[in-house]
Amino acid sequence: MSLIDKIQAAGIVGAGGGGFPAHVKAQAKVEFIIANGAECEPLIHKDFELMLHFPAEVVGGMKLVMDATGAQKGYLGVKAKNKQAIEALEKYLPGTGIEMVILGDFYPAGDEYELVYLATGRLIPPAGIPLNVGCVVNNVETFYNIYQAARGSAVTRKFVCVAGAVKKASSFFVPVGTTFRELIEFAGGTTVNDFGIFIGGLMMGSLTFDLDEVVTKTTSGLIVLPKDHYLVGRKNRSAHNKLKIGKSACDQCSYCTEMCPRYLLGYDVQPHKVMRSLGFTTGGKAVWNQFAELCCACGLCTLYSCPEDLYPKEACDNSKQEMKSANFKYKQEKPVKVHPIKEGRRVPLRQLRHRLQVENYEKHAPYLEAMPEVQSVKIMLKQHVGDKALPIVSMGDSVKEGTLIAKPAEGKLGSYIHSSIDGKVTHIAEDYIKISR
């Protein structure tokens, strides 16, 4: 079986949150393989812990993909502050064709457009992908999973970080399908009674209050914050109210645009103009929506740049939907040219944490070898880009960890899904399969 077949059979998708099936990327022929270990979401430290404790697997997975794609060079993006991880990884680099790209502690260093530029000096075409400039980019955990797949292991566990208002911030493996309740209990429980949970990060993640939601292949971590925290209140506003506030209060200062990482790289992203689409001009949507097309949804404009605490990122999200409904796609005509003041407008993580009012929650989240002992798992059938997987098991079937339980329809983009524990299939629904010990 080829490496590509092993990756597909293992059900590997982008573990950093993107969820794109990894076997598709591994089929490309490229010049460079880039590992994203930047991890710039505030408070989450699972990639650091993974690189520190599993450096051979991360580098080994990169080398496997380099061989499969014909890439002659690999780049491993890691922040300079993570000295222990750098030292651990460097031991495995000689003779591999892989070198470090040392990154500053700024947000969003992990944006793939930014990382490709820092590693290779190449600028991805507007609305393009790394493949357009001869690169494949994966999160470091994806490369870890590829290394394991080459040895016959399917993706049944997810490496997560649980942080914020918990008693024992930590990073650990957990069976896919484990509830958030069990993750938080494993981290010692919360330090507050009423709280919200940010899934995947404060900047680009989502907010939930449902402890029965479950871990998927793309869950990078949970951040618990008190329910009365500034960020919980902001995130919990309705989409209608977010746009209404922007319509009434935006004074067109343009800070959101001037601080936008994509704009500074040379892409025509202008959130302050998108804000005009909320109702400042008659028929303005057709004029101003187009400047949202290349937004990467990093959230910096909403949560850092705007002095009025408005929602430019959400306005961009809304504009993208309106353009999609109108079957319109903006194409940037002017060449991509890096802004001369780009380096001076980087946003340090320390400064971002201060702005987000989470400095008191910044803690080491050490790797724990133990993992939660769960009695049942709820495994979602869509944990990836593409079509939902279709069940291939029946009620009452006995399964082992690693048993294939669902797969995409023939010819459809998707991912194989496996049982994450030993047990029996106790429920099959439209969107998930439940397995109990």
N, C-alpha and C positions, 0 to 999 in steps of 0.2 A: 504494500500500500504506500502511495506517495505521501509526502508531507502534507500536501494540499488536501488529500483525501482524509488523512488523520485529523487535520484541523477541523474539517467539515464534520467528520464523524464525532468529534469531541464536543461539538456545539459551541465553539469559541466565537465570541463577539467582542466588540470594543469594550473593555472593562472599565475604561475611564468615564463612561457615561454615554458615549455615542451609540454603542450597540450595533455597529455595522458588522456583518458576518466576516470574520477574519480570513476565511479561506478565499474569498473573492480578491482581497488585497494581495494575498500570497501568490495569486496566479499572474500578477503583473510582472513586467520586465522593467526594472528601474536601475538608476545609478546609486541611489542612497536609501538606506533604511534608517529611520529616526525613531528612537525610543523617547517617549515623553514622560519624564520623571519630575517635571516642574512643580506640579502639585501646588497651585497658587490659591486655591479656595481657603479662606481664613479658617483656622481651627482644625482642619482635617490633615492628618499626617500619616495616612496608611501607606502611601507610595514610598515615603522615606523609610518606614519600618520594613516594607517588603524588600527594598533595595539593600538595606542594612543586613537583613537576615537571610535573604535568598539571592545573593549577587550572582552566583554561578548559574542559577536557573534563568535569571533575566538576561545575562549576556549570552547564555547558551541558546535561548529562544531567538534572540536577535541574529545570531550566527546562522541558525537554521533557516530563517527567512531570507537572509542575505544569499545563502546558497541557492534557495529555491527561486529567487527573483533575479539572480545574476548580478546583484549589487556588489560593487567593489569596495564600498565604503559605508560604515555605520557611524551614526552620531547618537550619543546618549546625553540627553539634556537633563542636567541636575543643578540645583541651586548651590551657590558657593557656601551658603550657611550650613548645608548638610554634609559637613566634612567627614563624618563617620561613614556615611553611605558612599561617598566618593572614594574613600580609602578601601572600603570593602569591594567595590566594583573594579577598581584599578588593578587588583591582583589577577583578574581574569581577562584583561584586555590584550596583553601582549600576543601578537600573532593572529589576532582576529580581524584586523582592519577596522576596528571600532575605536573611536576616540571620544573623549568627553567634550561636551559643550557646557561650559560653566556659566550659569545664569545668575543675574541679580535677583534680589528678593523683592520683586515687584509684581503687580497684577496688571494684565493676565499673561504672564510669561508662558503659560501652557497653551495659549491659542495656537492652533497649528499653523496659521499664516505667519504668526510671529516666530514660532520655533523653526519653521523651514527657512525663514529669512536669516535668523541668527546662526543657524547651522551651515547653510549653504550659500548665503548671500543672494538667493533667488527669490523673486516675488511671484507668488501664485497669481495667475490671471484673475481678474474680477469674476466672482461667482464660480471660480474654478476649484480644483482639488489638488492636493500635493502631487498626484500622479502626473498632472500637466507639466510639472517641472522636474520629473524624474525621481520622485520621492514616494515612499510609503511611510506613514506615521502611525505608530501604535502606542498606547499606554504601556508602561512597564509591566503591569499585571497581565496584559494580553500576551506579552512575550513569555512571561512565567507560565501561563496556561499552554502556550504553544510548546514549550519545553516539555511539559507534562504530557501533552497529547502525543508527542513523538515516542513516549514511553507507555502509551496505551491508556492514559487516564482522561476521562471525560470531565467536563466542567460540572461539578456537583457542589462546589463550595465557592463562596465569595469572600474576599478579604475586605474587611470593613473597619472603619474607625468610628467609635462612639465618643462624642465629646460634648462640651458645653456644661449645662447644669446637671452633671452626673457625678456620682461619688468617686468613680474610678475610670477616668478617661483612658481608653485603651484601644488597641488594634488587634484583630483576631480573625481567623477563618470561621465561617458559619455556613451551615447547609442552606443552599438556595431554597427559598420558601419559608424560612423562619420568620416569625412575627417580630415586629419592632418591639413589642412588649418584652419578648424574651431577650432581645439584644440589650435593651436598657437594664433589665434585671441582671444580666451578666456583667454589666458595667457598674454594678453596685446599687442601681436604682438612682432616682433623681434627688436633687437637693432642694427641689421646690414641689409644691403640691399641684399647682396648675401650670401647664406648660404646652408649648407647641414644638413640633419636630420638623426641622429642615432636612429634607432628603437630598443628599448629594452636595449640599453646600449652601451658604448664606447668599451668595451672589447669583448663581445659576440654578440652584435647586428649587424644589417645591416645598410648600408648607402643608403639614397635615396635623390633625389632632387624633387620628385614628390609630390606636396601638395595635390593631389587628391587621394593618397593612403588612406586606411581606417583602423580604429581600429578593431582588432579582439579580441577574448577571451583571447589571449595570449600576447597582447600588454601591456607591463608594463610601458612604458613611451617613451617620445621623448626628445632627447637632440639636441638642435640647436647649431651649431657652424659656425663661419664665413667660407666662401668657401675657403679662403686662409689659414685656420688653418692647422697645421702640421698633425693632425689626418685625416682630410678630404682628404688631398692629398695622404696620405699613403693608406687609405681604398679604394680610387677611382682608384688606379692602376689596370690594367687588371690582371687576373689570370696568363696569359702567362708571363707578365713582372715580376710579383712577383717571379715566379719560376725561370725565367731567371737570375734575380738579385742574387738569392740564389745560383744558379749553379756557377756563376762567382766569388762570393765574400766570401762565407763561408770559414772561416779558421779553422773550427773544434775546437773552443775554449771550447765547451761543456757547456757554461753557461746556455743555454736553458734547457739542461737536469738537471744540478745541481740545478736549481731553480724551476723545474717542480713540482707542488703540488702532482700529482699522483706518480711520481717517488719517491718523499720523503715519500709517504705513503707505498711504497714497490711494486709498480706496474712497469712492465718492459716497461716504456715509455721513449724513448731516442730520442728526436727530432734531436740532432746533428747527429745521425746515419741516421735518415730519410733524412736529408739534403744531404747525400751522394747519395741517390737514384736519385737525380736530374741530375746525369750524371758524377759523379766522377769515376765510375767503369763500365766496360762493363757488362751488365746484372745485374747491381747493384740493380735494383728495387726488384728483387726476394729475395735479401739478406737483404736489409735495410728497405723495406716498413713495415715489420712486427712490427717494433718498434713504429708504429703509432697506432696500433690496440686499445690500451687502453687510448689514448689521450682523454681528456674531452673537448677539444677546448676552454679552458678558455682564451686563447690569451696572457697569461703572457709571454710566450717565445718570441712572436713577438713584443709585445708592451712594455716590460719592460726589459727582461733578455739580449736580443741580443745587444752587443755593436756596431754591424755593421748596426743596423736597418733593418735586413733581415726578412724573413717570415717563420719561422719554423712551426708555427701553420698551415699556408696554405699548406706547404709541407706535413704535416700530413694529412690534408683534402684530398689532391691529392692522397696520398698513400692509404688511405682508399678506395677511389673510384677505384683505380687500383686493389687492392686486391679483392674488391667486383666483379669487372668485370672478374677477373681470378678465381672467386669462391674459394678464399683462405681465411682462417681465422686462425690467429695466436693464439696459446694457450700457456699461460705462465705456464711453468712447475715448476719453483722454487717457494717456499712458499712466501707468502706476509709477509714482515717484515719491520716495520717502520724504516726509516733511523735515525741513532742516532743524527744527527744534524738537524733534521726536524724543531724543534722549533726555531732554530737560523736562519733559512732561510725564515721565514714568511715575507710577503711583506705588510708593513703597508699601509693603504689607503692614508694617507697623502703623503707618499713617491711616491705612484703610481700616484696620481694626479699631483705631481710635474713633474714626468717623462712624463706624458701625456700633460703637459702644459695647464691644465684646472683649476689650483688653483683659478683663478679669478672668475670662474663660480660656485664655491661651495657655495650654499646658502640654507637657509631654504626654503622648498617648502610646505607651510601650506595647510591644508585641507580646501577646500571651499565647503560649503553646496550646493551652486548653481551649475548648470551644463549647458553646452551649449544648447541653444534652436535650434535644427536643424530641417530643413524642409524636409529633405530626408535622407535616409541611404542606403548604399550599403553593403549588408550583404553577406560575402563570404561563400561559401558552404563547404570549407575545412579550418577549423580553429583549427585543432586537428590532433593527430596521428591517422592513419587509413584511411579508404576510405572516399571519398567526400560524403557529404549528398545529397540526391535526393529531388528536390522540390515536395511539395504536395499541392501547391497553384497554381492558374491560374492568368493570366493577368486580372486586374480589380477587383480582390477579395478585399473586405474590411477586414482589420486585426486590432487587438488591440495589445498593448504591451503585450508580453507573448504568443501570438498566435503561435502555431507550424507551421513552414513554410517549413521545410525540415527535413528529417531523413535518417539514413543509410539504405542501402538495408538489407533485412532479413539475419541475421546471420553474418553480416560484422561488424568489429570493426569501431566505429565512434562515432559521437555525434549528438544529436538532436539540431536543430537550430530554434530559435524563433524570431519573429519580435521584434524590440527594440523600436518602436514607434507605435502610432495609425496612420492608414492611408490606402492607397490603393497600391496594387502591380502594379507597373508601368513598370517593365521590369524583364524578366527572361532570364538569359544567362547561358552559360555552367558552369561558375564559381561563379556566384553571383545572388542575387535577390535584386532588388531595390524597396524601399517602400517610397512613398511620402505622406505627410500630405494632 
